[in-house]
Amino acid sequence: MKKKGEKQIIDSISNSEKIKLMQDKIKELERLVQQKQIVIDVTNKMIELTEQEHKITITKNRKNDLI
């Protein structure tokens, strides 16, 4: 029984459903990260090969690069 001024909160999604949704989201984000990493790797290889073939420098040398 509710006391005066209390509100009943109904959780429409159970904790196990929330966990499943979060796990699915993590899997999707991991897949996206893998795809982006492949694009980065291929791009870097193309730059490397082009630099070697044409004997030019394409990449910038920046002090704050994380890679």
N, CA, C and O of each residue as an XYZ file, in Angstrom:
268
protein
N       0.836     -1.182      0.000
C       0.000      0.000      0.000
C       0.880      1.244      0.000
O       1.859      1.321      0.743
N       0.531      2.206     -0.828
C       1.290      3.439     -0.930
C       0.904      4.388      0.184
O      -0.256      4.490      0.584
N       1.931      5.085      0.674
C       1.665      6.150      1.634
C       1.330      7.408      0.850
O       1.629      7.517     -0.339
N       0.713      8.341      1.527
C       0.342      9.588      0.873
C       1.593     10.298      0.353
O       2.558     10.469      1.098
N       1.587     10.711     -0.910
C       2.701     11.421     -1.514
C       3.720     10.517     -2.187
O       4.633     11.022     -2.841
N       3.601      9.202     -2.054
C       4.534      8.284     -2.710
C       4.039      7.973     -4.114
O       2.839      7.943     -4.385
N       5.008      7.740     -5.001
C       4.658      7.349     -6.355
C       5.221      5.966     -6.606
O       6.320      5.637     -6.161
N       4.471      5.174     -7.311
C       4.940      3.853     -7.668
C       5.666      3.943     -9.011
O       5.134      4.472     -9.987
N       6.885      3.417     -9.038
C       7.679      3.435    -10.264
C       7.657      2.035    -10.854
O       7.997      1.055    -10.190
N       7.256      1.964    -12.096
C       7.211      0.682    -12.788
C       8.346      0.659    -13.794
O       8.432      1.509    -14.679
N       9.222     -0.335    -13.642
C      10.356     -0.479    -14.551
C       9.876     -1.286    -15.746
O       9.576     -2.474    -15.625
N       9.805     -0.633    -16.903
C       9.259     -1.286    -18.089
C      10.235     -2.297    -18.688
O       9.816     -3.201    -19.411
N      11.526     -2.156    -18.398
C      12.520     -3.083    -18.923
C      13.254     -3.702    -17.738
O      13.772     -2.987    -16.880
N      13.298     -5.019    -17.694
C      13.969     -5.696    -16.590
C      15.481     -5.496    -16.692
O      16.008     -5.110    -17.736
N      16.156     -5.765    -15.590
C      17.620     -5.629    -15.583
C      18.272     -6.555    -16.588
O      19.238     -6.164    -17.243
N      17.773     -7.765    -16.729
C      18.372     -8.699    -17.685
C      18.181     -8.217    -19.119
O      19.058     -8.412    -19.960
N      17.040     -7.590    -19.403
C      16.817     -7.020    -20.732
C      17.746     -5.835    -20.970
O      18.263     -5.663    -22.074
N      17.961     -5.016    -19.939
C      18.869     -3.876    -20.058
C      20.289     -4.365    -20.322
O      20.995     -3.809    -21.164
N      20.703     -5.397    -19.608
C      22.043     -5.959    -19.798
C      22.197     -6.481    -21.213
O      23.225     -6.255    -21.851
N      21.185     -7.177    -21.710
C      21.234     -7.716    -23.071
C      21.343     -6.580    -24.089
O      22.131     -6.669    -25.031
N      20.566     -5.522    -23.911
C      20.626     -4.367    -24.808
C      22.013     -3.719    -24.784
O      22.544     -3.347    -25.830
N      22.594     -3.585    -23.594
C      23.925     -2.993    -23.478
C      24.983     -3.892    -24.117
O      25.907     -3.397    -24.762
N      24.852     -5.206    -23.941
C      25.801     -6.136    -24.558
C      25.714     -6.059    -26.082
O      26.736     -6.077    -26.768
N      24.501     -5.975    -26.604
C      24.317     -5.832    -28.054
C      24.939     -4.528    -28.556
O      25.568     -4.501    -29.613
N      24.760     -3.457    -27.797
C      25.338     -2.157    -28.168
C      26.860     -2.237    -28.159
O      27.511     -1.694    -29.051
N      27.433     -2.907    -27.162
C      28.889     -3.074    -27.085
C      29.393     -3.840    -28.294
O      30.401     -3.459    -28.890
N      28.709     -4.915    -28.666
C      29.112     -5.700    -29.832
C      29.088     -4.852    -31.102
O      29.999     -4.936    -31.925
N      28.053     -4.043    -31.257
C      27.940     -3.176    -32.436
C      29.068     -2.143    -32.454
O      29.659     -1.892    -33.504
N      29.366     -1.552    -31.314
C      30.440     -0.563    -31.242
C      31.802     -1.206    -31.504
O      32.654     -0.604    -32.159
N      32.010     -2.412    -31.003
C      33.259     -3.128    -31.274
C      33.407     -3.421    -32.763
O      34.502     -3.316    -33.316
N      32.312     -3.785    -33.404
C      32.328     -4.047    -34.847
C      32.688     -2.774    -35.614
O      33.478     -2.815    -36.557
N      32.114     -1.659    -35.211
C      32.406     -0.380    -35.861
C      33.871      0.018    -35.676
O      34.506      0.517    -36.605
N      34.400     -0.204    -34.480
C      35.802      0.110    -34.220
C      36.700     -0.744    -35.110
O      37.680     -0.244    -35.662
N      36.376     -2.017    -35.251
C      37.160     -2.907    -36.123
C      37.130     -2.423    -37.573
O      38.160     -2.411    -38.247
N      35.961     -2.028    -38.045
C      35.838     -1.515    -39.413
C      36.690     -0.261    -39.599
O      37.401     -0.136    -40.596
N      36.620      0.654    -38.655
C      37.390      1.895    -38.751
C      38.885      1.606    -38.707
O      39.661      2.253    -39.410
N      39.295      0.646    -37.892
C      40.703      0.299    -37.806
C      41.199     -0.279    -39.129
O      42.330     -0.013    -39.536
N      40.371     -1.059    -39.795
C      40.736     -1.604    -41.105
C      40.932     -0.467    -42.110
O      41.892     -0.477    -42.880
N      40.035      0.499    -42.103
C      40.156      1.651    -43.003
C      41.454      2.412    -42.712
O      42.167      2.797    -43.639
N      41.758      2.624    -41.448
C      42.991      3.318    -41.068
C      44.212      2.542    -41.541
O      45.136      3.122    -42.112
N      44.221      1.231    -41.306
C      45.357      0.397    -41.704
C      45.571      0.410    -43.218
O      46.702      0.521    -43.692
N      44.481      0.296    -43.967
C      44.585      0.296    -45.431
C      45.078      1.655    -45.928
O      45.931      1.723    -46.812
N      44.549      2.720    -45.366
C      44.966      4.066    -45.751
C      46.450      4.283    -45.462
O      47.178      4.816    -46.299
N      46.889      3.877    -44.294
C      48.302      4.018    -43.943
C      49.194      3.214    -44.886
O      50.268      3.676    -45.273
N      48.757      2.025    -45.251
C      49.544      1.196    -46.171
C      49.598      1.839    -47.558
O      50.644      1.834    -48.207
N      48.477      2.389    -48.009
C      48.461      3.065    -49.306
C      49.416      4.257    -49.306
O      50.138      4.475    -50.280
N      49.423      5.019    -48.232
C      50.327      6.159    -48.120
C      51.773      5.674    -48.141
O      52.614      6.231    -48.847
N      52.052      4.641    -47.369
C      53.405      4.094    -47.314
C      53.883      3.634    -48.700
O      54.999      3.951    -49.111
N      53.046      2.897    -49.401
C      53.416      2.399    -50.732
C      53.590      3.539    -51.733
O      54.503      3.507    -52.558
N      52.729      4.533    -51.666
C      52.828      5.684    -52.562
C      54.109      6.462    -52.294
O      54.788      6.896    -53.225
N      54.433      6.636    -51.019
C      55.672      7.334    -50.671
C      56.895      6.584    -51.212
O      57.828      7.192    -51.736
N      56.873      5.267    -51.079
C      57.996      4.461    -51.569
C      58.090      4.497    -53.092
O      59.176      4.657    -53.648
N      56.971      4.351    -53.748
C      56.954      4.287    -55.209
C      57.376      5.613    -55.839
O      58.138      5.629    -56.806
N      56.882      6.726    -55.291
C      57.132      8.040    -55.881
C      58.238      8.814    -55.177
O      58.570      9.936    -55.561
N      58.804      8.199    -54.139
C      59.894      8.818    -53.379
C      59.529     10.228    -52.908
O      60.280     11.187    -53.083
N      58.345     10.308    -52.305
C      57.872     11.575    -51.748
C      57.394     11.340    -50.314
O      57.194     10.202    -49.891
N      57.218     12.428    -49.586
C      56.675     12.343    -48.232
C      55.253     12.883    -48.242
O      54.999     14.016    -48.650
N      54.357     12.063    -47.795
C      52.947     12.455    -47.760
C      52.515     12.762    -46.323
O      51.782     13.722    -46.087
N      52.958     11.966    -45.387
C      52.524     12.124    -44.003
C      53.209     13.309    -43.346
O      54.338     13.666    -43.684
N      52.502     13.907    -42.401
C      53.056     15.003    -41.616
C      53.656     14.413    -40.343
O      53.160     13.428    -39.797
N      54.709     15.027    -39.900
C      55.285     14.649    -38.620
C      54.781     15.652    -37.587
O      55.241     16.792    -37.531
N      53.836     15.211    -36.778
C      53.270     16.085    -35.754
C      53.726     15.608    -34.385
O      53.813     14.406    -34.134
N      54.016     16.550    -33.507
C      54.494     16.206    -32.164
C      53.432     15.531    -31.328
O      53.761     14.699    -30.483
N      52.167     15.859    -31.534
C      51.094     15.377    -30.662
C      50.354     14.161    -31.212
O      49.263     13.839    -30.742
N      50.930     13.489    -32.193
C      50.265     12.285    -32.732
C      50.220     11.193    -31.670
O      51.194     10.966    -30.952
N      49.094     10.532    -31.583
C      48.955      9.423    -30.650
C      49.330      8.113    -31.294
O      49.588      7.132    -30.597
N      49.366      8.077    -32.603
C      49.646      6.830    -33.322
C      51.109      6.756    -33.678
O      51.547      5.780    -34.287
